[in-house]
Amino acid sequence: MKFLSCLAIVLCSSTAFAQAPPSLDASVHHFKLPRQLQECGVEAVLLSVAKNAGVSIGFERTTTCRGHQAHGFPEMPKPLDLTGGQVLDGVPVKDVLARIAAMDPDYDWAIVNGVAVFRPSSAWKDANDPLALRVPAVRFSDAPAVTIVGAMLNWPERGPDRRPHNTSVDFGGGTVLDALNALVQSQPAMWYVSANDERLFVDVWFPRTNDGFGIAPLRSTVEHR
């Protein structure tokens, strides 16, 4: 699996109101890597890396899981089969991610604005991919993450979460990919996106607080370039 080098104009910025996640040059500690990936299992392994190393990761799925539309929950936190798995200690996160990518030839990954982003190989050059849709600039300070994502993607208002995860972001506008990366640049987290012809599904998980949310907005609320 090749590593995609990503050169782009940075369209977003995120002020480090919270403790910024460590560099992807940081190391994992006693991380258990499964021998092989289960069906729709790459997202669970990536979440495990995010939790272990406290880094930020993004994941896009364009295929179904077991014949159904894939969602971050319960796919991301599903149990892993670690029988006969390898224990990695002191290995740089980016090397661990490269090993995971090699286990699933359908995906390529790149470091985009400090976030390790896994996407289907074809999605990186697809101008019609949901992550290429344009979203406006937003700025929030210590606001619920679900409110921030709703503003970025022009979603209808929803009721307050029972356990809102507050964060801050200063996003200058750009693509959905830029927006989600801006959301997780200031603290460890993992975002997850899947889509069909009508809806864009977004989940965000904050490993250190074991908190997350999932929403299914209409894709038509996000305008094309």
TABEL-V25206 format. One record per backbone hydrogen bond with DSSP energy under -1.0 kcal/mol. CO is the residue of the C=O (numbers start at 1). NH is the residue of the N-H. E is the energy in kcal/mol with one decimal. If there is no record, write none. Layout:
CO_NH_E + CO_NH_E
//
This chain:
15_17_-2.5 + 23_26_-1.9 + 24_94_-2.1 + 26_93_-3.3 + 28_90_-2.9 + 31_88_-3.6 + 33_86_-2.3 + 38_41_-2.0 + 41_45_-1.6 + 42_46_-2.2 + 43_47_-2.2 + 44_48_-1.7 + 45_49_-1.8 + 46_50_-2.4 + 47_51_-2.3 + 48_52_-2.3 + 49_53_-2.9 + 50_54_-1.5 + 56_116_-1.8 + 57_191_-1.8 + 58_118_-2.9 + 59_193_-2.3 + 65_68_-1.8 + 68_65_-2.8 + 72_76_-3.9 + 82_85_-2.4 + 86_33_-3.3 + 88_31_-2.9 + 91_28_-2.3 + 92_96_-1.9 + 93_97_-2.7 + 94_98_-1.6 + 95_99_-1.7 + 96_100_-2.1 + 97_101_-2.6 + 98_102_-1.8 + 100_103_-1.1 + 101_104_-1.2 + 104_107_-1.8 + 106_121_-2.3 + 108_119_-2.5 + 109_4_-2.3 + 110_117_-3.1 + 112_115_-1.8 + 115_112_-2.9 + 116_58_-2.9 + 117_110_-1.8 + 118_60_-2.2 + 119_108_-2.6 + 120_123_-1.3 + 123_126_-1.1 + 126_129_-1.6 + 129_132_-2.2 + 130_133_-1.4 + 131_177_-2.0 + 133_176_-1.6 + 135_174_-2.0 + 138_171_-2.9 + 140_169_-2.2 + 143_167_-2.8 + 144_148_-1.8 + 145_149_-2.6 + 146_150_-2.0 + 147_151_-2.1 + 148_152_-2.3 + 149_153_-2.3 + 150_155_-2.6 + 165_145_-2.9 + 167_143_-2.9 + 169_140_-2.6 + 170_13_-1.1 + 171_138_-1.6 + 174_135_-3.1 + 175_179_-2.4 + 176_180_-2.7 + 177_181_-2.1 + 178_182_-2.3 + 179_183_-1.7 + 180_184_-1.3 + 189_57_-1.9 + 190_205_-2.9 + 191_59_-1.7 + 192_203_-2.6 + 193_61_-2.8 + 194_201_-3.3 + 198_219_-2.3 + 199_196_-2.2 + 201_194_-1.9 + 202_215_-2.2 + 203_192_-2.7 + 204_213_-2.0 + 205_190_-2.6 + 206_209_-1.1 + 206_211_-1.7 + 211_206_-3.8 + 213_204_-2.1 + 215_202_-1.8 + 217_200_-1.6 + 218_221_-1.7 + 219_222_-2.2 + 223_134_-1.4
//
